[in-house]
Amino acid sequence: MYDYTQALRRSEASRANGHEQTDVDIRGETWTILKGVFSPAHHNSSLAQLDLLEFPVGGSFLEIGSGTGLIAVNAGRAGCRTVWATDLNPAAVTNTALNAERFGVADAVTCVQSDLFASLTAAPRFDVIYWHSNNVWVPQDLEIKHIHELAYVDPGYDAHRRYFAEARNHVAPGGRVLIALSSRAARADLEELAEKEGQRLTGVRSAVVQEPEGPVSYDLLEVVPLQDTSPHPIESRRGHP
């Protein structure tokens, strides 16, 4: 199993680099990052997953765990009619709203503080639900010192269990439930959790990116009901370093 202390150290290092508010260049564009929010400027994972994702143009898109808003804002820019962006971290909710305003999609992007789906009782059903999850397992009783750490780790995989159990209640007919994982995840454990909730994980696309600890696979998967036997082939391509 992946050494989860590496994820906690990455969180600590990212927080140490943060200021109250800073503007950073991401692929030639200026994005705002607030203190205490997961930064796509410090890690390769968000951009790798952005490259794997296809947005439902003209449809509705929900992002769980929006952080700076890199995914949700780009969903609005890509032409999604309705975008909802949620995060447990209130600073991330503010951060997503700031970047939605910066890129001219504030009218399309609704930002909500929520623990997964808890605050979405008034939300519509979505064509695509997407979560770039905190897919590194840590013990259930591990002391979380800062909310920022929950962008990296999931104690006891409780959040993943709830996602598998609840996401389908919020997806539109014919819609898709997606989850973005990496090779740092305990994949067999997650597959078992999904199965207990009547779901299975099937590959959509993946990319291998060189990270400080070596090559890391970033994987986009679909969460589908067990009775759905449609083929879902996986495609591989290189990500951005």
C-alpha positions in Angstrom: 0.0 0.0 0.0 1.1 3.5 -0.8 2.9 5.3 2.1 0.2 7.9 3.1 2.8 10.0 5.0 4.0 11.1 1.6 0.6 12.7 0.9 0.6 14.4 4.3 4.0 15.8 3.6 2.9 17.1 0.2 0.0 18.9 1.9 2.4 20.4 4.5 4.8 21.6 1.8 2.0 23.1 -0.3 0.7 25.0 2.7 4.1 26.3 3.6 4.4 27.7 0.0 1.0 29.5 0.2 0.2 33.1 0.8 -3.1 34.7 1.7 -3.8 35.1 -2.0 -1.5 34.7 -4.9 -1.9 34.7 -8.7 -0.1 31.9 -10.6 0.5 31.0 -14.2 -1.2 27.8 -15.3 -0.6 27.0 -19.0 -0.3 30.7 -19.9 -3.3 31.8 -17.9 -3.5 33.6 -14.5 -5.4 31.8 -11.8 -6.0 32.9 -8.2 -5.0 30.6 -5.3 -6.1 31.3 -1.8 -4.2 30.1 1.3 -5.2 26.7 2.5 -6.6 25.5 -0.9 -5.2 22.6 -2.9 -3.0 24.2 -5.6 -2.8 22.8 -9.1 0.4 24.9 -9.5 2.2 22.7 -7.0 1.0 19.3 -8.3 0.6 17.6 -11.7 -2.6 15.7 -10.8 -5.2 18.4 -11.6 -3.9 19.2 -15.1 -3.4 15.5 -15.9 -7.0 14.8 -14.9 -8.3 18.0 -16.8 -6.7 16.5 -20.0 -8.6 13.2 -19.5 -12.0 14.8 -18.9 -14.7 15.5 -21.5 -17.3 18.1 -20.4 -21.0 17.7 -21.3 -21.3 20.7 -23.6 -24.7 22.3 -23.3 -25.5 20.0 -20.3 -25.0 20.1 -16.5 -21.8 19.3 -14.6 -21.2 18.8 -10.9 -17.7 18.8 -9.4 -17.1 17.5 -5.9 -14.1 19.0 -4.3 -13.5 22.0 -6.6 -10.4 23.5 -4.9 -9.3 26.5 -7.0 -12.0 25.8 -9.5 -9.7 24.6 -12.3 -12.1 21.9 -13.4 -15.4 23.6 -12.7 -14.4 26.9 -14.3 -13.1 25.1 -17.4 -16.4 23.2 -17.5 -18.2 26.6 -17.8 -15.7 27.8 -20.4 -16.2 24.6 -22.4 -19.9 25.4 -22.8 -21.6 23.5 -20.0 -25.0 25.2 -19.4 -25.0 24.6 -15.7 -22.1 23.9 -13.4 -22.2 23.3 -9.7 -18.9 23.3 -7.7 -18.7 22.0 -4.1 -16.0 21.7 -1.6 -15.8 20.9 2.1 -13.2 23.7 2.5 -14.9 27.2 2.7 -11.7 28.8 1.3 -12.0 26.6 -1.7 -15.6 27.6 -2.3 -14.5 31.3 -2.3 -11.5 30.4 -4.5 -13.7 28.7 -7.1 -16.0 31.7 -7.2 -13.1 34.1 -7.7 -11.8 32.2 -10.6 -15.2 31.8 -12.1 -15.5 35.6 -12.0 -12.0 36.0 -13.5 -12.8 33.9 -16.5 -16.3 35.2 -17.1 -18.4 32.2 -16.1 -19.7 33.3 -12.7 -23.3 33.2 -14.0 -22.9 29.5 -15.0 -21.0 28.3 -11.9 -22.8 27.8 -8.6 -20.4 27.4 -5.7 -21.5 25.6 -2.6 -19.8 24.5 0.6 -20.8 20.9 1.1 -19.5 17.6 2.4 -20.0 15.6 -0.8 -23.8 15.8 -1.5 -25.0 17.0 1.9 -25.9 20.5 0.8 -27.3 19.7 -2.6 -30.9 19.1 -1.7 -32.0 22.0 -4.0 -29.6 21.1 -6.8 -30.8 19.7 -10.1 -29.7 16.3 -11.4 -26.5 16.4 -13.4 -25.4 14.9 -16.7 -21.9 14.4 -15.3 -20.9 14.1 -11.7 -17.1 14.3 -11.2 -14.8 13.9 -8.2 -11.0 14.1 -8.3 -10.9 12.3 -5.0 -8.6 12.4 -2.0 -7.8 8.8 -2.9 -4.9 8.1 -0.5 -6.1 5.9 2.3 -5.3 6.8 5.9 -6.5 5.1 9.2 -9.9 6.1 10.3 -8.6 7.5 13.6 -5.8 9.5 12.1 -5.7 13.1 13.5 -6.3 15.5 10.7 -4.4 18.6 11.5 -5.6 20.9 8.7 -8.6 20.7 6.4 -6.1 21.0 3.5 -5.0 17.4 4.3 -8.4 16.2 3.3 -7.6 17.2 -0.3 -5.1 14.4 -0.3 -6.2 11.7 2.1 -9.5 10.0 3.1 -9.7 8.5 6.6 -10.9 4.9 6.4 -12.1 5.6 2.8 -15.4 6.9 4.4 -15.9 9.7 1.8 -15.4 7.2 -1.1 -18.0 4.8 0.4 -20.5 7.7 0.6 -19.7 8.8 -2.9 -20.4 5.3 -4.3 -23.6 5.1 -2.2 -25.0 8.6 -3.0 -23.8 9.9 -6.3 -26.4 8.0 -8.4 -29.1 9.8 -6.5 -27.9 13.1 -8.1 -27.3 12.0 -11.7 -29.7 12.7 -14.6 -31.2 9.8 -16.6 -28.4 8.6 -19.0 -25.8 10.7 -17.0 -22.4 9.6 -15.8 -20.7 9.3 -12.4 -17.0 9.8 -12.7 -14.1 9.5 -10.3 -10.5 10.5 -10.8 -8.0 8.3 -9.0 -4.3 7.7 -9.2 -1.9 4.7 -8.7 -1.4 6.0 -5.1 -4.9 4.7 -4.3 -5.7 1.3 -2.8 -7.6 0.3 -5.9 -8.7 -3.1 -4.7 -10.2 -1.7 -1.6 -12.1 1.0 -3.5 -13.4 -1.6 -6.0 -14.6 -3.6 -3.0 -16.3 -0.6 -1.5 -18.0 0.2 -4.8 -19.3 -3.3 -5.1 -20.8 -3.2 -1.6 -22.8 -0.2 -2.8 -24.0 -2.0 -6.0 -21.4 -0.2 -8.2 -18.3 -1.1 -10.1 -15.4 1.0 -11.5 -14.6 0.9 -15.1 -11.8 2.7 -16.9 -12.4 5.6 -19.2 -8.9 7.1 -19.8 -5.5 7.2 -18.1 -2.2 9.0 -18.3 1.2 8.4 -16.8 3.0 11.4 -15.4 6.5 11.6 -14.0 6.4 12.7 -10.3 9.2 13.1 -7.7 8.6 9.6 -6.4 8.5 8.1 -9.9 5.8 7.5 -12.6 2.3 7.9 -11.4 -0.8 6.8 -13.3 -3.7 9.2 -13.2 -7.0 7.4 -14.1 -10.4 8.6 -15.0 -13.0 6.0 -14.1 -16.8 5.7 -14.4 -18.9 4.4 -11.5 -21.6 2.2 -13.0 -24.2 -0.1 -11.6 -23.2 -3.7 -11.3 -25.9 -4.8 -13.7 -24.6 -2.5 -16.4 -22.4 -4.8 -18.6 -21.7 -2.3 -21.4 -18.1 -2.3 -22.5 -16.0 0.6 -21.3 -12.6 0.4 -22.9 -9.7 2.4 -21.4 -7.5 4.7 -23.4 -4.0 5.7 -22.4 -2.1 8.8 -23.3 0.7 10.9 -21.9 -0.1 13.7 -19.5 1.6 17.1 -19.0 4.6 17.1 -16.7 
